[in-house]
Amino acid sequence: MDNNSTVIIGIRFTAVGKIYHFNASSYPDIRIGDRVIVETSRGLQIGQVTVIVNPLPDNIKQIKSIVRIATPKDLLQRQSWQAKEDDVLEYCRERAKHFGIVGGKFAQAEYSFDGSKIAITYSSDSEEKLDLRSLRSDLQKKFAPAQVEMRQVGPRDVAKIYGGMGACGLEERCCSCFLTEFNSISIKMAKEQKISLSPSEITGMCGRLRCCLFYEYDHYLSCRMQLPKKNKRVSTPMGEGKVVDIVPLQMSVIVELPDSGLHQFTRDEITPIN
């Protein structure tokens, strides 16, 4: 593949979704913002061009070509299927109750561009896999000839779909506003940043650890690596003492001096004593 003549585009299928790469070499005049038709595992879909990659990145080896640039007729067809998605979801929830399915949260119904497939997105409150065979069979009969797919996601994905105010008070949750992928979050991140471990302080609206615990974690680690640990003895302009606390964002430490108590010193003002 000739990198100089290849046009690689990144497209999104949702406003705040992951970027997928496709070959658009057959359309050299394609622009950011254009809508395109592409073939995916869930059938034909319409995506929006968000970036044009040139030259071809080394980590992109084999990618599909776009089918074509979307026409006004294509966009109207997509809107017509989108208008039916709420009814599909409502019917799905009603039938789930009918079949006695407990612990399932059905968050979204999405038609493919041509209406040949319907993806039902859901999450489960328990670790056990839900038995949705009867429900899927019922939906298949109701919405034939479309092929129904049940797609399980995590609680954070459901929160992203629902949107709404964040636990911190922001009018829109980070996951619905700008996060395209979810990072792995651990309780260690809260401890490193000295954040209260109270569930109300570190838990998001999805019931999982807040994504924002990840934002400054690397910076805290970087700062801590440049500062002495607690209980280490250091030399200061006021004499020798013991480190009793660390203030990473100020690149300083709290030192207890024998004669005058606690004092705060920057990294440049102290020298570790081996």
C-alpha positions as a Markdown table, in Angstrom:
| # | Residue | x | y | z |
|---|---|---|---|---|
| 1 | Met | 0.0 | 0.0 | 0.0 |
| 2 | Asp | 1.5 | 3.4 | -1.1 |
| 3 | Asn | 1.4 | 5.7 | 1.9 |
| 4 | Asn | 1.6 | 8.8 | -0.3 |
| 5 | Ser | -1.6 | 8.0 | -2.2 |
| 6 | Thr | -3.6 | 6.5 | 0.7 |
| 7 | Val | -6.2 | 8.5 | 2.5 |
| 8 | Ile | -6.9 | 7.1 | 6.0 |
| 9 | Ile | -9.8 | 8.6 | 7.9 |
| 10 | Gly | -10.9 | 8.2 | 11.5 |
| 11 | Ile | -14.7 | 8.1 | 12.0 |
| 12 | Arg | -17.1 | 8.0 | 15.0 |
| 13 | Phe | -20.5 | 6.4 | 15.1 |
| 14 | Thr | -21.6 | 8.4 | 18.1 |
| 15 | Ala | -20.8 | 11.9 | 19.2 |
| 16 | Val | -18.4 | 10.7 | 22.0 |
| 17 | Gly | -17.4 | 7.4 | 20.7 |
| 18 | Lys | -14.2 | 5.5 | 19.9 |
| 19 | Ile | -12.5 | 6.4 | 16.6 |
| 20 | Tyr | -12.3 | 3.7 | 13.9 |
| 21 | His | -10.0 | 3.9 | 10.9 |
| 22 | Phe | -11.0 | 3.3 | 7.3 |
| 23 | Asn | -9.4 | 3.6 | 3.9 |
| 24 | Ala | -11.0 | 6.5 | 1.9 |
| 25 | Ser | -8.5 | 6.6 | -1.0 |
| 26 | Ser | -11.3 | 6.4 | -3.5 |
| 27 | Tyr | -12.6 | 9.8 | -2.2 |
| 28 | Pro | -9.5 | 12.1 | -2.1 |
| 29 | Asp | -11.7 | 15.1 | -1.6 |
| 30 | Ile | -13.2 | 13.8 | 1.6 |
| 31 | Arg | -13.4 | 16.3 | 4.5 |
| 32 | Ile | -13.7 | 16.3 | 8.3 |
| 33 | Gly | -17.4 | 16.4 | 9.1 |
| 34 | Asp | -18.5 | 14.3 | 6.1 |
| 35 | Arg | -20.8 | 11.4 | 6.7 |
| 36 | Val | -19.7 | 8.0 | 5.3 |
| 37 | Ile | -21.2 | 4.5 | 4.9 |
| 38 | Val | -19.0 | 1.7 | 6.2 |
| 39 | Glu | -19.3 | -2.0 | 6.7 |
| 40 | Thr | -19.0 | -3.2 | 10.3 |
| 41 | Ser | -19.6 | -6.3 | 12.3 |
| 42 | Arg | -23.1 | -5.0 | 12.9 |
| 43 | Gly | -23.9 | -4.3 | 9.3 |
| 44 | Leu | -23.8 | -1.1 | 7.3 |
| 45 | Gln | -23.4 | 2.0 | 9.5 |
| 46 | Ile | -23.1 | 5.7 | 9.0 |
| 47 | Gly | -20.2 | 7.4 | 10.7 |
| 48 | Gln | -18.8 | 10.9 | 10.7 |
| 49 | Val | -15.3 | 11.8 | 9.7 |
| 50 | Thr | -13.4 | 13.3 | 12.7 |
| 51 | Val | -9.8 | 13.1 | 11.5 |
| 52 | Ile | -7.8 | 12.5 | 8.3 |
| 53 | Val | -4.6 | 10.6 | 8.9 |
| 54 | Asn | -1.7 | 11.3 | 6.6 |
| 55 | Pro | 0.6 | 9.5 | 6.1 |
| 56 | Leu | -0.5 | 6.0 | 7.0 |
| 57 | Pro | 0.5 | 5.2 | 10.6 |
| 58 | Asp | 2.8 | 2.2 | 11.1 |
| 59 | Asn | 0.4 | 0.6 | 13.6 |
| 60 | Ile | -2.4 | 0.5 | 10.9 |
| 61 | Lys | -1.8 | -2.6 | 8.7 |
| 62 | Gln | -5.1 | -3.7 | 7.2 |
| 63 | Ile | -8.2 | -1.7 | 7.2 |
| 64 | Lys | -11.5 | -1.7 | 5.3 |
| 65 | Ser | -12.4 | 0.8 | 2.7 |
| 66 | Ile | -15.5 | 3.0 | 3.1 |
| 67 | Val | -18.5 | 2.0 | 1.0 |
| 68 | Arg | -19.3 | 5.5 | -0.1 |
| 69 | Ile | -19.9 | 9.1 | 1.1 |
| 70 | Ala | -23.4 | 9.3 | 2.6 |
| 71 | Thr | -26.1 | 11.1 | 0.5 |
| 72 | Pro | -29.0 | 13.1 | 1.8 |
| 73 | Lys | -31.2 | 10.1 | 1.0 |
| 74 | Asp | -28.9 | 7.9 | 3.2 |
| 75 | Leu | -29.3 | 10.4 | 6.1 |
| 76 | Leu | -33.0 | 10.4 | 5.8 |
| 77 | Gln | -33.1 | 6.6 | 5.8 |
| 78 | Arg | -30.9 | 6.5 | 9.0 |
| 79 | Gln | -33.3 | 9.0 | 10.7 |
| 80 | Ser | -36.3 | 6.9 | 9.8 |
| 81 | Trp | -34.8 | 3.8 | 11.5 |
| 82 | Gln | -33.6 | 5.9 | 14.5 |
| 83 | Ala | -37.2 | 7.1 | 15.0 |
| 84 | Lys | -38.2 | 3.5 | 15.7 |
| 85 | Glu | -35.5 | 2.7 | 18.2 |
| 86 | Asp | -37.4 | 4.0 | 21.3 |
| 87 | Asp | -40.4 | 1.9 | 20.5 |
| 88 | Val | -38.1 | -1.2 | 20.1 |
| 89 | Leu | -36.5 | -0.5 | 23.5 |
| 90 | Glu | -39.8 | 0.0 | 25.2 |
| 91 | Tyr | -41.2 | -3.2 | 23.8 |
| 92 | Cys | -38.0 | -5.0 | 24.8 |
| 93 | Arg | -38.3 | -3.8 | 28.4 |
| 94 | Glu | -42.0 | -4.9 | 28.6 |
| 95 | Arg | -41.2 | -8.4 | 27.3 |
| 96 | Ala | -38.3 | -8.7 | 29.7 |
| 97 | Lys | -40.8 | -8.2 | 32.5 |
| 98 | His | -43.1 | -10.7 | 30.9 |
| 99 | Phe | -40.4 | -13.4 | 30.8 |
| 100 | Gly | -39.4 | -12.6 | 34.4 |
| 101 | Ile | -35.9 | -11.4 | 33.6 |
| 102 | Val | -34.6 | -9.8 | 36.8 |
| 103 | Gly | -31.3 | -7.8 | 37.1 |
| 104 | Gly | -31.1 | -6.7 | 33.5 |
| 105 | Lys | -30.9 | -3.0 | 32.5 |
| 106 | Phe | -31.8 | -2.5 | 28.8 |
| 107 | Ala | -30.3 | 0.8 | 27.9 |
| 108 | Gln | -30.4 | 1.2 | 24.1 |
| 109 | Ala | -31.8 | -0.2 | 20.9 |
| 110 | Glu | -29.9 | 0.7 | 17.7 |
| 111 | Tyr | -30.8 | -0.2 | 14.1 |
| 112 | Ser | -28.1 | -0.6 | 11.5 |
| 113 | Phe | -28.1 | 1.9 | 8.7 |
| 114 | Asp | -30.1 | -0.3 | 6.4 |
| 115 | Gly | -32.4 | -1.7 | 9.1 |
| 116 | Ser | -31.1 | -5.2 | 8.7 |
| 117 | Lys | -29.9 | -5.5 | 12.3 |
| 118 | Ile | -31.0 | -4.3 | 15.7 |
| 119 | Ala | -28.5 | -4.2 | 18.6 |
| 120 | Ile | -30.0 | -4.3 | 22.1 |
| 121 | Thr | -27.5 | -2.9 | 24.6 |
| 122 | Tyr | -28.0 | -4.1 | 28.2 |
| 123 | Ser | -26.1 | -4.6 | 31.5 |
| 124 | Ser | -26.5 | -7.0 | 34.3 |
| 125 | Asp | -26.6 | -6.2 | 38.0 |
| 126 | Ser | -25.0 | -9.6 | 38.9 |
| 127 | Glu | -22.0 | -11.5 | 37.8 |
| 128 | Glu | -24.2 | -14.3 | 36.4 |
| 129 | Lys | -25.0 | -14.2 | 32.8 |
| 130 | Leu | -28.7 | -13.5 | 32.0 |
| 131 | Asp | -30.7 | -16.0 | 30.0 |
| 132 | Leu | -32.1 | -13.9 | 27.2 |
| 133 | Arg | -32.9 | -16.7 | 24.7 |
| 134 | Ser | -36.7 | -16.4 | 25.1 |
| 135 | Leu | -36.6 | -12.6 | 25.0 |
| 136 | Arg | -34.4 | -12.6 | 21.9 |
| 137 | Ser | -36.6 | -15.1 | 20.1 |
| 138 | Asp | -39.6 | -12.9 | 20.9 |
| 139 | Leu | -37.9 | -9.8 | 19.6 |
| 140 | Gln | -36.8 | -11.6 | 16.5 |
| 141 | Lys | -40.4 | -12.6 | 15.6 |
| 142 | Lys | -41.7 | -9.1 | 16.4 |
| 143 | Phe | -39.1 | -7.2 | 14.3 |
| 144 | Ala | -38.3 | -9.6 | 11.5 |
| 145 | Pro | -36.7 | -9.6 | 9.1 |
| 146 | Ala | -34.2 | -7.5 | 11.1 |
| 147 | Gln | -31.6 | -9.7 | 12.9 |
| 148 | Val | -31.7 | -9.0 | 16.7 |
| 149 | Glu | -28.4 | -9.0 | 18.7 |
| 150 | Met | -28.2 | -8.8 | 22.5 |
| 151 | Arg | -25.1 | -6.9 | 23.4 |
| 152 | Gln | -23.9 | -6.8 | 27.1 |
| 153 | Val | -21.9 | -3.9 | 28.3 |
| 154 | Gly | -20.7 | -2.7 | 31.7 |
| 155 | Pro | -22.4 | -0.2 | 34.0 |
| 156 | Arg | -20.0 | 2.6 | 32.9 |
| 157 | Asp | -21.2 | 2.1 | 29.3 |
| 158 | Val | -24.8 | 2.3 | 30.4 |
| 159 | Ala | -24.0 | 5.6 | 32.3 |
| 160 | Lys | -22.4 | 6.9 | 29.1 |
| 161 | Ile | -25.6 | 6.1 | 27.1 |
| 162 | Tyr | -28.0 | 7.7 | 29.7 |
| 163 | Gly | -25.9 | 10.8 | 30.3 |
| 164 | Gly | -27.0 | 13.2 | 33.0 |
| 165 | Met | -25.3 | 15.1 | 35.8 |
| 166 | Gly | -22.1 | 13.8 | 37.3 |
| 167 | Ala | -21.6 | 12.9 | 40.9 |
| 168 | Cys | -19.3 | 15.9 | 41.2 |
| 169 | Gly | -22.0 | 18.3 | 40.1 |
| 170 | Leu | -20.9 | 18.8 | 36.4 |
| 171 | Glu | -24.0 | 19.3 | 34.2 |
| 172 | Glu | -22.8 | 16.4 | 32.0 |
| 173 | Arg | -20.9 | 13.3 | 33.0 |
| 174 | Cys | -17.3 | 13.0 | 31.7 |
| 175 | Cys | -18.2 | 9.7 | 30.0 |
| 176 | Ser | -20.9 | 11.4 | 28.0 |
| 177 | Cys | -18.9 | 14.6 | 27.4 |
| 178 | Phe | -15.5 | 13.6 | 26.2 |
| 179 | Leu | -14.3 | 10.1 | 27.3 |
| 180 | Thr | -14.1 | 7.8 | 24.3 |
| 181 | Glu | -12.7 | 4.8 | 26.2 |
| 182 | Phe | -12.7 | 3.7 | 29.8 |
| 183 | Asn | -9.4 | 3.3 | 31.7 |
| 184 | Ser | -8.9 | 0.8 | 34.5 |
| 185 | Ile | -9.5 | 2.4 | 37.8 |
| 186 | Ser | -8.3 | 1.1 | 41.2 |
| 187 | Ile | -8.7 | 2.1 | 44.8 |
| 188 | Lys | -4.9 | 2.6 | 44.9 |
| 189 | Met | -5.4 | 5.7 | 42.8 |
| 190 | Ala | -7.6 | 7.3 | 45.4 |
| 191 | Lys | -5.1 | 6.4 | 48.2 |
| 192 | Glu | -2.2 | 7.9 | 46.3 |
| 193 | Gln | -4.1 | 11.2 | 45.9 |
| 194 | Lys | -5.3 | 11.1 | 49.6 |
| 195 | Ile | -8.9 | 11.2 | 48.5 |
| 196 | Ser | -11.4 | 10.0 | 51.1 |
| 197 | Leu | -12.3 | 6.4 | 50.6 |
| 198 | Ser | -15.9 | 7.0 | 51.5 |
| 199 | Pro | -18.1 | 5.4 | 48.7 |
| 200 | Ser | -19.9 | 8.7 | 48.2 |
| 201 | Glu | -16.6 | 10.4 | 47.5 |
| 202 | Ile | -15.0 | 8.0 | 45.0 |
| 203 | Thr | -18.1 | 6.3 | 43.4 |
| 204 | Gly | -19.6 | 7.7 | 40.2 |
| 205 | Met | -23.3 | 7.6 | 39.2 |
| 206 | Cys | -22.6 | 4.2 | 37.5 |
| 207 | Gly | -21.8 | 2.7 | 40.9 |
| 208 | Arg | -18.1 | 2.2 | 39.9 |
| 209 | Leu | -15.0 | 4.1 | 40.9 |
| 210 | Arg | -15.0 | 7.5 | 39.3 |
| 211 | Cys | -13.1 | 7.9 | 36.1 |
| 212 | Cys | -11.6 | 11.2 | 37.2 |
| 213 | Leu | -9.4 | 9.3 | 39.7 |
| 214 | Phe | -7.3 | 8.5 | 36.7 |
| 215 | Tyr | -6.8 | 12.0 | 35.5 |
| 216 | Glu | -4.0 | 13.2 | 37.9 |
| 217 | Tyr | -2.8 | 9.8 | 39.1 |
| 218 | Asp | 0.3 | 9.7 | 36.9 |
| 219 | His | 1.2 | 13.2 | 37.9 |
| 220 | Tyr | 1.0 | 12.3 | 41.6 |
| 221 | Leu | 3.2 | 9.3 | 41.1 |
| 222 | Ser | 5.8 | 11.4 | 39.2 |
| 223 | Cys | 5.9 | 14.0 | 42.0 |
| 224 | Arg | 6.1 | 11.4 | 44.7 |
| 225 | Met | 9.1 | 9.7 | 43.0 |
| 226 | Gln | 11.0 | 13.0 | 43.3 |
| 227 | Leu | 10.3 | 13.4 | 47.0 |
| 228 | Pro | 11.5 | 11.5 | 50.1 |
| 229 | Lys | 9.1 | 9.0 | 51.6 |
| 230 | Lys | 7.5 | 9.4 | 55.0 |
| 231 | Asn | 9.7 | 8.8 | 58.1 |
| 232 | Lys | 12.8 | 9.5 | 56.0 |
| 233 | Arg | 15.3 | 11.8 | 57.7 |
| 234 | Val | 16.3 | 15.0 | 55.7 |
| 235 | Ser | 18.5 | 18.0 | 56.2 |
| 236 | Thr | 16.7 | 21.4 | 55.9 |
| 237 | Pro | 17.7 | 25.0 | 56.2 |
| 238 | Met | 16.4 | 24.8 | 59.8 |
| 239 | Gly | 18.2 | 21.6 | 60.7 |
| 240 | Glu | 17.7 | 17.8 | 60.5 |
| 241 | Gly | 14.2 | 16.3 | 60.8 |
| 242 | Lys | 11.8 | 13.5 | 59.8 |
| 243 | Val | 9.4 | 13.6 | 56.9 |
| 244 | Val | 5.8 | 13.2 | 58.3 |
| 245 | Asp | 3.8 | 14.0 | 55.2 |
| 246 | Ile | 4.1 | 14.7 | 51.5 |
| 247 | Val | 2.5 | 17.4 | 49.4 |
| 248 | Pro | 3.0 | 16.2 | 45.8 |
| 249 | Leu | 1.3 | 18.9 | 43.9 |
| 250 | Gln | 3.4 | 21.6 | 45.7 |
| 251 | Met | 6.6 | 19.4 | 45.3 |
| 252 | Ser | 7.1 | 19.8 | 49.1 |
| 253 | Val | 7.2 | 17.8 | 52.3 |
| 254 | Ile | 6.2 | 18.4 | 55.9 |
| 255 | Val | 9.2 | 17.9 | 58.2 |
| 256 | Glu | 9.1 | 17.5 | 62.0 |
| 257 | Leu | 12.0 | 19.3 | 63.5 |
| 258 | Pro | 13.1 | 18.4 | 67.1 |
| 259 | Asp | 13.1 | 22.0 | 68.4 |
| 260 | Ser | 10.4 | 23.8 | 66.4 |
| 261 | Gly | 7.8 | 21.3 | 65.3 |
| 262 | Leu | 6.3 | 21.0 | 61.8 |
| 263 | His | 7.6 | 23.0 | 58.8 |
| 264 | Gln | 7.0 | 22.7 | 55.1 |
| 265 | Phe | 9.9 | 22.6 | 52.7 |
| 266 | Thr | 10.2 | 22.4 | 48.9 |
| 267 | Arg | 12.2 | 19.7 | 47.2 |
| 268 | Asp | 15.0 | 22.1 | 46.6 |
| 269 | Glu | 15.3 | 23.0 | 50.2 |
| 270 | Ile | 15.9 | 19.5 | 51.6 |
| 271 | Thr | 18.6 | 16.8 | 51.3 |
| 272 | Pro | 17.9 | 13.2 | 52.2 |
| 273 | Ile | 20.2 | 11.7 | 54.9 |
| 274 | Asn | 21.2 | 8.2 | 54.1 |
